[in-house]
Amino acid sequence: MEARAGETVVSRTKIEIDYLARVEGETAFVVELNGVPFLQLKIFEPPRFFEGFLVGRRYDEVGDIVSRICGICPVSHMTTAILAVEKATGIEVSEQTTILRRLFSISQIVASHLVHLYSLAMPDYHGYPGIVGMQDRFGEQIGRYVRMKNVMNLLTGLIGGRPLHPVTHLPGGFTSIPNQDEFGEVLEKLKSLRPDAEQVVRDVMDFELPDFHAPCEHVALYGPEGYTINGGRIVSDRGLDIAVDEYDAHFKEWEVPYAFAKQSAVGGSSVFRVGALARLNNKFDKLQERTRSLAKEAGLPQPGDNPFHNNLAQSLEVVDGIEQCIQIIESAKFEDEEIYASPEAGEGGAATEAPRGLLYHWYKVDRKGVVEQAKIVTPTSHNFRVIERDLKDLVTQHQDLDKAKLQLLCEQLIRAYDPCFSCSVH
């Protein structure tokens, strides 16, 4: 039985979804249940060639261009690219710029998590095809989501000039710095979100998350101070501890014939996971005390190996991220400053924590400030292999389920990773 466009085929031995809903980008998957399950995640989003058409562009155009890779996490791509360009060209920045970038990045991570938890994941756990039909029964939750998202967009837009595809962030710093009164207005709105943020965790606690254990290596950034978002070292809960400059010596990418995204491994062959759950596994001690208390209340194992718990980990990062934003604004005094950038020829890479996990950019720039080579490895490319492995294990453990229930379980698992397939085929 073959699937038609927009149609799901479920037979006695096969589950085939030709277009997975409520994920960012385009993908399909097929599961065959004869004997040892066969599974493929077919990422058919067309290749977007960002690495190719960055070649020949000026160093100060890169951030603006790569922000178009994603409409949900443009700040992550822009910031990672700019950090990599600065490393390649020897551009240094002020401490204020570093702090402002952290605030900028956290604002987008919180906003992205809210989109995933309420628009993409929540319908799965309450029996709805999407969020549109949930208003009557879940009006309070949706109102909370919209209210919080608006405030986080306001903060992102205040720093970046606009919340989507920002315009003020360049190598060397920001072209415009908001004044204290503007930050003060947002600060009060952030403080008003504290009760909402804690309720986000309880909203996710209402999801009946499957009891599924899938041990693997968890990879994240780690720094000496705080819950690292930009910079630091790349570490794992299985002993990896390297500088970002060593990324290519430890991480490998390769093509697969049935998808336009590449797969990744660390240490030659190890399956690994990135994202909110991986971050909590590596730096739980860096969370705010209240966040750690909520994690205990939610019953989140620490460390954990259930990929469905990535939803819960994201909700905890919503609480922690808002509190971090409040603390940064309260403790910093931002002032106007000039951008000074005199690029030199060189090459360099940078890694940041995007909402979905470790994001890596690398560039080689000539003496005229023109990009000669570019490399981008996204969180979904990092997670591609482990998603397939987890799906196969999940199906193996639940082959006795009704096929419709098994299909839903597979979809819930994929969406728990909050994948961005558009980013993965950059």
N, C-alpha and C positions, 0 to 999 in steps of 0.2 A: 504494500500500500504506500503510495507516494504522497508527500505533502504538497498541497497547493499553497500559493502565496497567502500569508496571514493565517495559515491553518496548522493545527497541531495533529500529528498522527500518533495514536497510541494503539499498538497491537499487543498480542500476547507476548511477543518477544522483543518489541522495539518501542522506544519512546523517541520521537523526533519533533523538535520545535524549530521551525524554520525562521522565526523572528522573535527573540526574547524581549518581552515588554519590561518597562520600568527599570531599564539600565541606560547608562549614557553610551550611545553608539550602537552599532549594529552587530549582532552575533546570533548564532544558532547553535544548537547542540543535539547530538544523537547519542542514544544509549541502546545497546543491543544486549539482551539478557540471556543469550544462549551460552550456557557454561560459565566461563570466566567473563564477566561483563566487559564489553568494549565501549569506549567512550571517546568522543571528540568534541571539543569546544571550538566551533567554527567561526572565528572572528572574520567576518566578511566586509567590515567597514573598509571602504576603498583606501589604499595607501595615500598618504597626504604629503610625503616628500619634504617635510620641513628641513631635515638635515641637508637635503640637496639644495634647496633654494635659499638657504642661509649663506651658502658659499658665494662670495662676491659682494656681500652686503657689508656696510660699515659696522664697526663694533657697537656704536650707539643706536643702531637700528634693531639689534638682535632682540632685546627685551620686548619691544613693542610687537615685533613679528611673532615671537613664540607665545605671547599672551593669547594669540588667536588659536592656539592648539586646543584650548578648552574654554568653554563658557562658564564652567563651574569653578575651576581653579586657575584663572589667569594670573593671579598674584604669585602662585607657586612657580609657574613656568617663567614668568618675568623675573622674579627674584633669583631663582636658581641660575638662569642664564646670565644675569648681570653679575652675580657673584663669580661665575666661571670666567666671564670676560675680564673682570677686574683682576682675577688671579692670573690670567693669560697675559695681560698687558701691564701689570704692575701698578694699577691704580689703587690708591689707598683712600679710605673713607674715615669720617669722624665717628666718635663713639655715639653721637646723637643719631647718625644715619643707621648704625647697627641696631640701636634700640627701636627706632622708628620702623625699621624693616621687620623686627620681631613682632611689634604691635600689628603691623600691616598683615603679616602672614597669619597670625593667630585669628584675626578678625575673619579672614576668609575660611580658615579651617572650621571654625564654629558654624559659619553660615552654610558651608558645604555639608557638614554633618547633619544639620537640621533638614536640609533638602532630602538627604538620603533616608533619614530615620522616618520622616513623616510622609513624604511623597512617594518614595520608592519601596521602603520595607514594610511600613505599618499595614498597608492593605493586605499583605500576605497573611498576617496573623489575626485578622478579623474577618476574613472571608469576603473581601471586596476585590474587584478587578483593578481598582485605582482609587485615588483619593477623592475624585470628583463626587462619587456617590456616598461619601462618608459624612458629609456635613451635618445631616440631621441627627445622627447618633453620636458623632465625635466632634461636634462644634467647638467644645472647650479646647480639645487638643489642637484642632486646626487653627483656632484663634491664637493659641499660644505660639504655635509654629510661625504664623505670619507676623505676629508682634515681635518675636525675637529676631526673625530673619531681617525685618526692616531695620532694626537697630544695628545689627551687625553690618548690613549693607551701608548704613549711614556712616559707620566708622571707616569701612574700607574706602568709601567714596571721599570722605574727608581727607584721608591721607593721599589717595591715588588720583584725585580729581574726578573720578567716577568709579562706581563699584565694579563695573564690567569693563575689561580691557583698560586698565588705568593709564594715565598719560603723564604723570609727574615723576615717575621713577626712572632714573638713568644711571649709567655707570658713574660713580662718584657721589651719588646722593639723590636728593629730591629737588625739583625745580621750585616747589612751593611748600612752605611749612605752615600748617594751621596754627592760629594763635591760641593762647591759653583759654580765652573765652569760648572758642569753638570746641576745644577739647573738653572744657567744663560742662558744656551742654550735653555732649555725648556721654560724659562720665555719669551724670545723673540718670540718664536713660539706662546705662549699663547696670548701675546699682539697682534699679527697679526690676531688672531681669533676674536677680538672684533667686527669688522663689520659683519663677518659671523654669529656670535652669535645673533646679533640683527636681522639679516635677517631670522634666524630660526623662530623667533616669527612671522615675516611677512609671512613666508611660511605657518605656521599653521593658521594664520589669513585667508589664502586663502581657508582653509577647510570650507565647509558649515556645521558648527556644528549645529545639531538639537537644537531647543528651547524646552528643557525638564527639568522640575524642580523636584527634588527628595530630599526633605529635610531629613536630618538625622544628627546624631552626627558625628562630624569630630574629629579624634584623631591624635595627633602628639606629638613629644618631644618638650619641651620648656626649654630654659636656660636663665640665666640673660644676657648673652653676645652673640651677633651674631645669625646667623641662625643655630640653634642647629642641629647637625647630630649625634654625639655620646654623650650620657650622658644626663643630665638634668632631668626634671620631665615629666611624662606623663599627658598631659592636653587635654581638648576638648573644643569646642565652646559652650558646654552646661554645663560647670561648673566642669567637672572632673579635679582634680589637685592632683596627687598622686606621691609618690616616686616609682621608678622602683621596689623596694623591695615589694611593695604592689600589684604588677601585679596580682598574683593569687587570691587575695581577691576580685578583681573587674572584671576580665576577665574570661570567661568560654568557654570551648571547648566541642563539642560532635560530635559523628559520625552520618552520615546519610546513609541509606541503598543503595543509588544509586551512591555513589561517594567514592573514596578512600581518599579524603581530608576531614578534619573536618570543621565544621562551628563554628563561634565564636559570642559571645555577650558581651557587657560591661554593668555593673550594673545589671546583672541578665537577662535582656531581650532586651536591647536597640540595635537596628540595628545601626552599625557605619561604617564609611568609613575612610580608611587610604590612604596615597599617596601624590602626589604633590599638589592636590587641597586641601586636608586636612591640609597640611603644610601651604599653603598660607592663609587659613582661620584662622589659629591659630597664625601665626607669620609674617603676611604681613609687619608689621612695622619693622621687622628685615632685610628685603630685602634692597639691595643697592638702592639708590635714583633713579638711571637710570632704574633699573628693575621696580620699582613702576611706573615710568613715562611710560614705555612701556606697563605695564598692563593697564593703563588708555587709552593709544592709542589703545590698542587691544579691549577695551570695556569689560574687564573682571570684572564682578560684584564682589564687595568685602563687605561682604563675599558672596560666591556663592554656589549654590546647584545643579548645572547642571553637572552630571558626565562626559558628553562629554567635558566639559571644563578642564578635567584633562590633555588633550592634550596641551591646551594652558598654563596651569600651568607648565607642564614639560618644555615647550619652554622657559618660563621665568626663570626657574631654570637653564637652560643651560647658559643663560646670567649671572645670578647671581653667578653660580658655577665657571665659568671661571674667573670672577672678584675676587671672594674669593681666588682662587688659586694664582692669580697674587699678591694679597695683602699679602698672607701668605709667599710666596717665597721672596717678596721684604722686608718684615719686620723681617724674622727669619734668624738666622745664624746657620746652622746645623753643628754639630761637631761629630766626632766619640765618641762613648760611649760604655761601657761594659754592657752586660745584666747580672743582678744578680737576680736569682729567687730561693728562698728557700720555696717551697710550704708547707702549713700546711693543715691539714684536715679541711673540711668545706663545705658549700654550698652557692650558690649565683647565681643571675641572672643579665642580662644586656639587655638593649634595645638600638637599633640604628635606624636611618632612612635609610633603604635600598631604592633603586630607587622607589620601588612600595609601600613603606610605612613602618609602624612600624614592626620591626623584634625583636623577643625575644628569648633568649637562657638562659637556667638554668642548672647548673650542681652540683652534689654532688661528692666530691673527698675525698678519704680516706687518712690516714697519710702517705702512700707510694706514693701519687700523682696519684693514679689510680681512674678513673671515676667509680662511683657506680650507678649513675642515671643521665639521661639526658632528657631535654625537649626542643623542638624547635617549635615555633609558627611563621609562616611566614606571610608576608603581604597578600598574596592571600588567606590564610586561614581566616585572619581577614576580607577580603572583600567578601568572598564566599557568605555569606548570603545576603549582600546588593546588590550584582550583581543580584542574583535571584529576589529579591524584585523589583529592578529597571526594570528588564526585564518584569516582570509581569505588572507593572504599564505602561510601554512603550507600550506593546501589547494592554492593555486595552484602551489606548488613541488612538491607531492607527489601530483598527480592520478593518476600512474601506479601508485601503491601499491595493493595489495590493500585493499579497502574496510575490512576488519576492522582492518588495521594503521593505516590512515588515521584510523579512529575512535579507536583507542588514542592515536595521536599528538595528536589534538585534545583528548582528555581530559587527557593529560599536560600539555599547554600550559595549559589552564584551571587545573588543580590547582597548577601551578608558581607561579601568582600567589598561591596560598593565599587565595582569595577568601572573604569572609564575606557571603553573600547575605542572611542575616538582618539584619546591620548595614545593608546597602545600602538596605533598604526601611523604615528607621526611621520 
